[in-house]
Amino acid sequence: MASTSSHEPQARHQTKKATASGWIGSALEYYDFFIYATAASLIFPQIFFPNTDPKVAIIASLATYGVGYIARPIGAFVLGHWGDTHGRKMVLIVCMFLMGFSTIAVGLLPTYAQVGLWAPALLVVLRLIQGFAVAGEISGASSMILEHAPFGRRGFFASFTLQGVQAGQIMAAAVFLPLAHYMDKDAFNSWGWRIPFLLSFVVIIAGYIIRKEVDETPAFTEEGAHGEVPKAPVIQAVTESWRDMIRVMLCSLMNVIPVVATIFGAAYAVQPGYGIGFEKDVYLWIPVMGNILAVIVIPFVGNLSDKIGRRIPIIVGALLAGLLSFGYLYAISIHNVTLAIVFSLLMWGVVYQGYNAVFPSFYPEMFPTRTRVSGMAISQNLGTAVSALLPALFVAVAPPGATNIPVTIGCITLAICAVAAIAAWTARETYRVHMNDLGNPNAIPVPKDEYDRLREQAIAGGKA
C-alpha cells in the first residue's frame, strides 16, 4: 500500500486559521441571510404586502423567503465553477460582498404603503441576489476547512462551518429581540426593523479582513500545480459523480427541520390568522436558545463522526428530528410556550445536529478536489431549494383555521426526513479515506487501527 504521504497534500496547512475564517465568515453571511428569514415571518406580511387578507400576506411573505432558495441553484452553478477553477478563497470573498450589499439594500426599501407593488417586487429581486450569493458559502467554506484539516480530524474541523451558521442565526434573532421588546410597535414596524439590515455594512468590512488572511488550500494548490484544474467542473461533476449528487440533494431535504422550527413555526405561533397569540419577542427566544444549544453540540457531533463515521449520526438525527416535529407543533397548538421551547431544543438544538454537524464533511468528501465545490454546491442547493418552498406549502395545506395542523405538518416532515436518512444510508463511508483518494468509489479506507493512530497524532499536535 502507498504511504500516507502519497495520499495527503503536502503543502502547508493552516487548519486553525482556515477554521476561524470559515466560522466567522459563515456566521456573518448567515446573519445576513437569516435576518431576512426572521423579518419574513414577523414583519414583512404587514409592511410589504396588502393586509386585506392575512392568509395571503403570510403566504406571499414566506414565498419571498423561498425565492432566495430558488436562486441558489443558479448561484451554485456559477460560484461552484468559480471555486473549482479560481480557488476556495476567492469565491468566499465574492459571496460575502454580494450578500452584504443586497442585505443593506433590503433595509433601505420603501414599504407597500409608500410605493405599492414595487415594494414586494424589489424585495424579491434583492432576495434573489441573496440566494445567489449564499449558494457558494457553505460548499466553499466546508471545502476550505476540510482541505486544510489533518487526516482523522476533518469531521471535527469542518463542523465549525455550521457552528458559524448557527451563530449567525443567533445574531440574527438576537438583534431583533431588543428592538421588538423595547421599541414602540409602530416605530418598530416603521423603521426599527431596518436596523439589522443596515448593520450588514459591518459584515462586509469584518468578513473581508478575516478571509483575505487565509492561504489557498493545499489540495487545490496541488491540483493546479499538476494541471488538473478542470475547465468545466460542473460538467465533470455531473458526469463522474451524479449518483453522489443525487444523494446530497435528497439529504439536503433535512432543511425541513429549521423550516418547521423557525419559519413555519414562527408564522404558526405569532401571526394573527392562526389565533395562537405568542408574543413576537417571546417567540424570538426559541431560535436563539435552540441555536445556542446547537453551537455547543456541533463540535462534539463533528468529533464523533471522526470516530464512528458520517452516516450513523446523519441517519439517527434525521429520523429522531422528524419524530420530534410532532411534539413541537403540538406544543404550539396548545399555547404552551414552555413545552414548545423544550421540543424545539430537543428537535433542532440537539437531534438535528446529527445531520447539521456532519454534512460539512460528509458532502465534500463524496467528491474529488477538482469538482468538490461544484458537486456539493449544486446538489445541496437544489435540495434546499425544494425544502425552502415548504413554508408556503405548509401554510397552503394547513392554513389559519385548519384542524390537526401538528399531525398534517408532522407527517410531511417525518416523511421528508426518512427520505434523507435512506439517501445517507446508501452512501459510502468516507471518514477513513485519504484526501487525495476522496471521490474515488474504489478507494480503500485506511484500516481502523492505523486510522485511530493517525487521528491520535493529529489530536496531539501534528498538522493542526
N, C-alpha and C positions, 0 to 999 in steps of 0.2 A: 504493500500500500504506500502511496506517496506520502511524504512528510507533511506535517501540519502546515509548515511554512509555505508549501506549494499551493495550498488551498485557501490561504488567508492573504488579503492585500498587505503589502509590506511598507507602504508609505506611512508617514507619521499620523497617528491617531490623535484626535482632540475630543475624546469621549465626553469629558465633563463640560467643556466649552460648547460643544455641539448640543448636548442635552439641555444646557441652560438656554441656549439660543432657541431651540425648538420649543421649550416650555414657555419662555417669556413671549416669543413671537406668536405661538398658538393662543396664549391667554389674551394677548392684546387684540389679535384678529378676531377671535370668537367673542370677545367683549362687544366688538362692533356688530357681529352677526346676530347675537342674542339680545342686544338691547332692542333690536327690531322685533324679535320674536315676543319679547315682553310687551312692547307697545302695541303689537298687533292684537294681542289678547285683551289688553286692559284699556287702551286709549283710542286706537285708530278707528274702531267701529263708530265712535261718537263724533270724531272730528274730520274724517276723510271720506265718509260715505253718507248718503241720505239716511236720516234717522226715522223715517216714517214706518219702517218695518225692522224691528230689532233682529229678527232671524236673518233677513237679507244682509244687514250690516255685518253681523258676525261672520256669515259665510264669505262675504266679499273680503273682509279684512283677513281672515285666515287663508283665503285663496291667494292674496298677495304675498303672504308668508311662503306659501308653496311655490309661487312663481320663482322665487330665488333658487329653489332646488331644481326647477326646470332648466334654468340657465347653467346649472353646474355641469351637466354632461358636455355642453359646448366648451365651457371653460376647461374641463378636464382634457379634452382633445388638444386644445391649444397649449395649455400650461403643462400638460403631461409631455407633449412633444418638446417644449422648451426645456423642461427639467432633464430630459434624457439626452438632449443634444447640446445644451449650453451649461448644464450643471444644476445641482440642487440649490446652491446658494443664490444664484441669480433669480430663479423662479420664485423663491420665497420672498425676496425683496419686491419683485413686481407685484405679487399677490397683495402684499401689505399696502403698497401705495394705492392700488385700485380700491381696496376695501376702505381705507381711511377716508379718501376724498368722497366716495359715494355716500358714506355714512354721514359725513359733515353736511352734505347736500340735503339729506333727509331732514336734518334739524333746521334747515332754512326754508322748507316747503310751506307754501300757503295752504290753508285748510279748504274744505269743501264749501264752507260758508263764504269764503273770500273769492274763490275762482271756479267754483262748481266742479264739473267733471275733470277739469285739468288737474285737480289735486290727486285723485286716485290714479290718473294716467301717469303723472310724473312719479308718483310713488312706485308704480310698477316698473318703470324704466330704471329707477335707482336700485330697486330690489334685484332686477336682472343683473346689473353691474356687480352688486354684492355677491350674488350667487356665482357669477363667472369668476370673481376674484378668489372666493374661498375654496373653489374646486381644487386648486393646487396646493392648498395649505397642509392638510393632514398627510397626503401622499408625499409631498416634498419634505416636510419636517420628519416624518417617520423614516423615510429613506435616508435622510441626512444623519439622524441619530443612529439608525441601525448600522449604517456603513462605517460609522466611527466607533461603534461599540466593540468590545473584545468578545471573542467566541465564548459562549456559555453565559453571557450576560445581556444578550440582545433583547430578550423579553423585558427585563427589568428596566434598562435604559430607554427603550422605545416607548414604554408605558408612560413616560413623562410627557410625551406629546399630548396624550389625552388628559393627563393631570392638568396640563396647561389649559386645555379646552374647558375642563370643569371649572378651573379657577377663573377663566374668562366669563363663564356663566354666573359665577358668584359675584363678580364685579358688576355684571350687567344688572342683576336683580338688586344688588346692594345699593347701587347708585339710585335706583328708583325708590328704595324704601324710605329714606328720609324725606325725599320730595313728596311722595304720596302721603306720608304720615303728617308732616308738619306744614305743608303748604295748603293754603285755601284751595278748595276743589276747583273753583273757577279759574284761579291763577294757574293751577297745575295743568288743567286741560287747555288753557290758552297758550302758555309759554314754558311752564316748568318742565314738561316732558321733553322739551328740546335740549335741555342742558346735557343729558348723557350723550346725545348725538354730537354736539359741538365739541365735547371733550375728546373726540377722536383725533383732534389735532395733536394732542399729546401722544396718542398711539403711533402716529406716523413718525414723529421725531424719535421717540424712545425705541421703537422697533427697528428703525434703520440703524441707529447707533449700535444696537446689540448684534444684529445679523451681519453687518459688514465685517465683524471681527473674526468670523469663523472661516477656516480654510475649506476648500472643496474636499469632498470625501476621498479617502484612499482608493476605494473601489472604482469610482467614476474616473479618477485621475489615471489609474492603470488602464482602464478601458480606452481612454483617449490616447495614451502612450502606445498602446498596441494597435491603434487604428480601428477599434471595434465599436466606436460610437455610430449607431445607425442613422441613416438619413431619414428614414420613415419609421420611427419606433412604434407608432400606433399600428401600422400595418403588420409589423413584425410581431407585436404583442398579440394581436388577434390571430395571426397565422399560427404562431407557436404555442400560445397559452390560452386559447379560447375556453378550454374546459375550466381552468382556474379562474378566468374572468367571470364565467357564469357563477361559479361558487361564491366569489366575492360579492357579486350582485345580490345573490339570494341571502347571504349572511348579512349584508348591509341593510336588509329589511328590518333588522333589530332596532333601527332608528325609531320604530313604532313605540318603543318604551319611553324615551324622552318626549315624544309627541303626546302620548297619553298623559304623562306626568305633568308637563309644563304648558302645552299648547291647548289641547282639548280640555284637559283637567282645569286649566285656568278659566277658559270660557265657560265651562260647565259650572264652576264654582261661583264666579263673580258676575257674569252677565245677567242683566235683569230678566231676560226672556226665560231663563231656566228656573228662576224663582228660588235658587239655593241661598243666595244672600250672603256669601262670605265677603268680608271686607277686603278690599284690594290690598291694603298694606299688610293685613294679616296673612293673606294667601301668598304674598310675595316671599314670606319666610319659608315656605315649603321648598321651592327650588334652592334657596340659599342653604338651608340645612342639609338637603339631600346632596348638594354639590360639595359642601364642606366634608361630609362623611366620605363621599367618593374620592376626594383629594387624599384622604388618609388611607383608604382601602386600595387604591390603584397600584402603588408600588409593591404592595405585598402580593397582589394577584399577579403582577408582571413578574416578580421574582419567583412565584410558584410555577408559572409557565415555563421558566427555565429549568425547573426540577422535574415536572411531570408531563410537559408538553403543552402545546397550544390548544388542542381540540377539546380536551376534557373541561377546562374552565368555561369555554365558549358554549358547549352543549348544555352543561348544567345551568349556567347563568341564563341562557335563553329560555329554557323550559320553566324554571322557577320564576323568572320575571313575568312571563306570560300568565302564570297562575296567580301571582300576587296582584295583577292588574284588577282582577275581580274585586278583591278586598278594598283596594284603593278607591275605585269608583263607587263602591257600595258605601264607604265611609262618607264620601262627599254627598251621596244621595240622602243620607240620614242626618245631614247637617252636623256631623261630628268632626270638628276641626282636629282634635287630638288624635283620633283614630286615623284620619286622613294623613296626618303627619307621620304617624308610626308606619303605616303601609307604604307611604312614599319613601321613607328612609330605608325600609327593607327592600322594596322593589327596585328603586332607582339608585339609592345611595350605596347598597351592598351587593345585591344579587346581580344586577345588570352589569356591574363592573367585571364579572367573569368574562363577559364579551368585550366590554369597553376598554379594559386594560390590556387585553391580549391582541386585539386586531391590529394595533400599530406594528406589531412584529409578525403576526400571522399572515397578513395580506402581503407586505412587501417580500417576505420570504418565499412566496409562491413564484416570484418572477426573477429572472436573471438581471444583473446590473444594467445591461444595455436597454431594457424595456421596463424597468421597475416602476418608475414614476407614472408612465403612461398606463401600464397594465393595471396598477392599483387605482389611479385617479379615475380612469374612465369607468371601470366596473363598479367601484364604490359609489361614485356619484350617480350612475344610472340607478343603482339600488335605492339610494337615499332620495332621489327624485320621485320615485314611486311612493316611498313612505311619507314624504312631505306633503303629498296630496291627501293624506289620510285625515287631517283635521277637518277639512271641508267635507270629506265623505262622511266622517263621524257625525258632524252636525246635520248632514242631509238625511242619514238613516236614523239618527236619534235626535230629532230637533227638539226645541223647547216644547214641553208638554207631552213628550213621548213617555210611554211606560217602559219599565225594565231596561233603562239605559245601561246600568252596570253589566247586565248579562249580555246585551247585544254587543256593546263595545268590547267587553272582556273576551267573548268568544272569537271575535275578529282578531284581537290582539294575540291570544294564545295560538291561534292557527298560524299567524304570520311568524311567531317565534318558533313554532315547530318546524316550519319550512327552513328557517335559518339554521336550526340545530341539525337537521338532516344534511344540509349542504356542508356544514363543518365536518360532520362525521365522514363524509365521502372524500375529504381532502387528505393528502398525505401529511405525515408529521414531519416538521422541518427543524425543530429546535436543536437537533444534533447534527445538522448538515452545515458544512463549512460555507463561508460567504461565497467563494468562487464557484461552488457547486450548486448554489441555490437556483431554482428554476429548471434544473435537470431532473426529470422524473425518474431517471435511473441512478441518481446519486445515492451513494451508500452512506448512511448515517455513521457517525463515529460511535464505536462501542460504548455502552453506558459507563463502564468503569473508566475508560480513557476520558470520556466527556466530563465525568464528575471531577477527575483530577485536573483537567484544564480549567474547568469552571472555578474550582477552589483557588487555583493560581490567579485567575482573573480577579476574584474577590479579594485575595490577599494583597494585590497591588497590580502586577502585570501591566497590561496596556492601559488600564483605566487610570 
